[in-house]
């Protein structure tokens, strides 16, 4: 099942009721030619939701498009970084029309039809994205795809699928992504953090290790067993900021959990998304917890972590929700 539009789309060619033309209605915002949305609804959308709405606008106004890359990721509920600049579709020949990038080579891809829309399969979407995206972003997508397929009893080898395609671009990066992807990873923050941790030169941590003590079973994001250091990559998790009592109870539980874990190890490191995007911050956090690098830094890779060349400059943030398998 694909993700539905996050707001109501109004299509000019389908307007058989309203006497007012959509392009003359001051309460509407133009998403693309012939597609509009209430301005207040658009303003309330997050960057990746705006992108999803733009994709659905193409689906409604174009004749039988086949979506790929970020457009397919968005429809499939896979991780999206900010608001991608272009909507990607497959075609016989490569060309551009406005913000729609039509890629040639449609015959080289496996296509699925879901909810009436055509798009590349999960595996082909992950492979295509891994060829061209920043490695840490591609790793987050690969984690989600491999995890969901494993839950469904299927194995995924992105490297093998890439080698079977005619395109030769990005094979080395696909191999890196396949080697580092982990089904046990549970969030985008974990994926990006793992990449940064490697490029900072630290030993690879174990993922999702359980600690049983004091009548509780606590699972942690990262564990460096030799150093006896725990790492948590998503801050204090999600909470309902609109409910002060629930928010306070959430932080009390998290503080109790952290204290319980600290009593079992030598060091504890906690960081959030912004820290992962600024590697020097994460480096300081890990050092303060007692870790030391075991390899040289890969500064070129670290310098590119916070960059998103495929996104709109003003769009920040990340879609964190866990995708449903489709």
Secondary structure, 3 states (H helix, E strand, C coil): CCCCCCCCCEEHHHCCCCCCCHHHCCCEEEEECCEEEEHHHHHCCCHHHHHHHHHHHHHHHCCCCEECHHHHHHHHCCCCECCECCEEEECCCCEEECCEEEECCHHHCCEEEECCEEEECHHHHHHHHHHHCCHHHHHHHHHHHHHHHHHCCCCCCHHHHHHHCCCCCCHHHHHHHHHHCCCCCCCHHHHHHHHHHHHHCCCCCEEEEEEEECCEEEEEEEEECCCCEEEECCCCCCCCCCCHHHHHHHHHHHHHHHHHHHCCCCEEEECCHHHHHCHHHHHHHHHHCCCCCCCCCCHHHHHCCCCCCCECCCCCCECCCCCCCC
